[in-house]
Amino acid sequence: MNTETLSCIERPADGVPRGLLVLLHGVGANERSLADLALRQDPRLHVVLARAPLAFGPGMYGWFQVQFTPDGPVIRPEQAEASRRLLIDFIAAQQARLGIAPERTVVAGFSQGGIMSASVGLTAPASVAGFAILSGRILPEIEPLVPADVGAHGLRALVVHGRRDGKLPYALAERSDERLTHFGVSHELRGHDADHELTPAMADDFATWLGRSLPVE
């Protein structure tokens, strides 16, 4: 389906939705890449898996272009900003369509999808209850857009990262931990013996955190 400018697929809730989870894939993947993660979540949650707007090849999409240099990742900030705005509008449209409030909504993603989840949560903290960065990072470029009172919104965040990550080093997860502490956002950091991937143990950490962040009982 196509909803408010972004294509997506869904795993509908079993019965009346008790919450909304928006999942965002990494660069070079598509909306189906996190389907297994969606299926692992509580059936009372409605899960929307969005496709990034930039096409890089058949079945390959991204939220922004990035180059990996010896000095670290270099992004196209105007693309990341356009995707951030698209996602904020997209999430609001899903909430209106499904009748689910922001305080019952979590956005999460892998790699570049995790980056965008943090960008949405930190710059528009009233739009979601929390966000999860799965093998991603917080873009320094968004910091001027983070409200001074972001820590007062009750946001919850999760950072899950592989200690052997060869694409986005674990130091970036530690940096995210530092920034979230600075912002006053309640969060957890979970390191794993993993590369740039989403292992079953990492997915378990996410599901446990989500169950606490969006309790359905």
C-alpha positions in Angstrom: 0.0 0.0 0.0 1.0 3.6 -0.3 0.1 5.9 2.6 1.0 9.6 2.8 4.0 9.5 0.3 5.7 6.5 1.8 5.0 2.9 0.7 4.6 0.4 3.5 3.4 -3.0 4.5 1.6 -3.9 7.7 1.2 -6.6 10.3 -2.3 -5.8 11.6 -3.0 -6.2 15.3 -5.1 -9.1 16.5 -8.2 -7.3 17.4 -8.4 -3.6 18.4 -4.8 -2.3 18.2 -3.3 -1.5 21.7 -0.3 0.3 20.2 1.6 1.2 17.0 5.1 0.1 16.1 6.7 1.7 13.0 9.8 -0.2 11.7 12.4 1.4 9.4 14.8 -0.7 7.4 18.5 0.0 6.7 20.1 1.4 3.5 20.0 -0.9 0.5 17.1 -2.9 1.9 13.3 -2.5 1.8 10.2 -2.6 3.9 10.2 -6.5 4.0 13.6 -6.8 5.6 12.3 -6.4 9.1 9.2 -8.6 8.6 10.6 -11.3 10.9 11.1 -8.7 13.6 7.5 -7.5 13.1 6.2 -11.0 13.6 8.0 -11.4 16.9 6.1 -8.6 18.6 3.0 -8.8 20.6 0.0 -9.5 18.3 -2.0 -6.8 20.0 0.3 -4.2 18.4 -0.2 -2.9 14.9 3.1 -2.9 13.0 3.8 -0.7 10.0 7.0 -1.3 8.0 7.8 1.7 5.8 9.9 1.9 2.7 12.5 4.6 2.4 11.9 7.2 -0.3 15.2 6.9 -2.2 15.7 4.1 -4.7 19.3 2.8 -5.1 18.5 -0.3 -7.2 15.9 -3.0 -7.6 14.4 -3.6 -4.2 17.1 -1.4 -2.6 16.1 1.8 -0.8 17.5 4.3 1.6 16.7 7.3 3.7 19.8 9.2 2.6 23.0 8.6 0.8 26.1 7.9 2.9 29.8 7.4 2.2 32.0 5.6 4.6 35.4 7.3 5.0 38.4 6.8 7.2 37.1 9.7 9.3 33.6 8.1 9.6 30.3 8.2 7.7 29.6 11.3 5.6 25.9 11.8 4.8 23.8 13.9 2.5 22.2 16.0 5.3 19.5 17.5 3.0 18.2 13.9 2.2 18.2 12.9 5.9 16.3 16.1 6.7 13.7 15.4 4.0 13.3 11.9 5.2 12.9 13.0 8.8 10.1 15.4 7.8 8.4 12.7 5.7 8.5 10.2 8.6 7.0 12.7 11.1 4.1 13.3 8.7 3.8 9.6 7.9 3.7 8.5 11.5 1.0 11.1 12.3 -1.0 9.8 9.3 -0.8 6.3 10.6 -1.9 7.4 14.1 -4.9 9.2 12.7 -5.8 6.3 10.4 -5.6 3.7 13.2 -6.8 5.9 16.0 -3.7 5.3 18.0 -2.2 8.2 20.1 1.5 9.2 20.1 1.9 7.9 23.6 1.0 4.5 22.3 3.5 4.7 19.4 7.1 3.6 19.1 9.4 4.0 16.1 12.4 1.7 15.6 14.8 0.7 12.9 18.0 -1.1 11.9 21.1 0.8 10.9 20.0 3.8 8.8 16.5 3.1 10.0 17.6 3.3 13.6 19.3 6.6 12.7 16.0 7.9 11.4 14.1 6.6 14.4 16.3 8.7 16.7 15.9 11.7 14.4 12.1 11.5 14.7 12.0 10.8 18.4 14.5 13.4 19.5 13.3 16.3 17.2 9.6 15.6 17.6 9.3 14.1 21.0 5.5 14.6 21.2 5.0 12.4 18.2 6.0 9.1 19.8 6.4 7.4 23.2 9.9 6.1 22.4 12.4 5.0 19.8 15.0 2.2 19.3 18.3 2.5 17.5 19.3 -1.0 16.4 22.9 -0.9 15.1 22.6 2.8 14.3 23.6 6.2 15.7 22.4 9.7 16.4 23.2 12.2 13.7 25.1 15.2 14.9 23.2 17.2 12.3 19.9 16.9 14.2 21.2 18.4 17.4 20.1 22.0 16.6 16.6 20.6 16.1 16.3 18.9 19.4 14.0 20.8 21.7 15.6 22.1 24.9 12.9 20.3 26.9 13.2 17.0 25.1 13.9 15.2 28.4 10.6 16.4 29.9 8.4 14.5 27.3 8.8 11.1 28.9 10.5 9.6 25.9 12.0 6.1 26.3 14.9 5.0 24.1 16.9 1.8 23.4 20.3 1.5 21.8 21.3 -2.0 20.7 24.7 -2.5 19.0 27.2 -5.1 18.1 30.6 -4.7 19.8 32.3 -6.0 16.6 30.3 -3.8 14.2 32.6 -3.1 11.2 30.2 -0.7 9.6 29.2 1.6 12.4 31.7 1.0 15.3 30.5 0.4 18.8 31.9 3.7 19.8 28.9 5.3 18.0 26.6 3.5 20.4 28.5 4.8 23.3 28.2 8.2 21.8 24.4 7.8 21.5 24.4 6.8 25.2 26.2 9.9 26.1 24.0 12.2 24.0 20.8 10.6 25.4 22.1 11.2 28.9 22.9 14.8 28.0 19.3 15.3 26.6 17.8 13.7 29.7 16.1 10.9 27.8 15.5 7.7 29.7 17.3 5.0 27.8 19.1 1.6 27.8 22.3 0.6 26.1 22.7 -3.1 25.2 25.9 -4.3 23.6 26.2 -7.7 21.9 29.0 -9.9 20.5 27.9 -9.2 17.0 28.9 -7.4 13.8 26.6 -5.0 11.8 23.5 -7.2 12.1 20.4 -7.8 14.1 20.9 -11.2 15.9 18.1 -13.1 17.6 19.5 -12.0 21.0 19.4 -8.3 19.8 15.8 -8.8 18.6 15.0 -10.3 22.0 16.4 -7.2 23.8 14.2 -5.1 21.6 11.1 -7.1 22.2 11.6 -7.0 25.9 12.2 -3.2 25.9 9.1 -2.7 23.7 7.0 -4.7 26.0 7.9 -2.3 28.8 7.6 0.8 26.7 4.2 -0.2 25.2 2.5 -2.5 27.8 -0.7 -3.9 26.3 -2.3 -5.3 29.5 
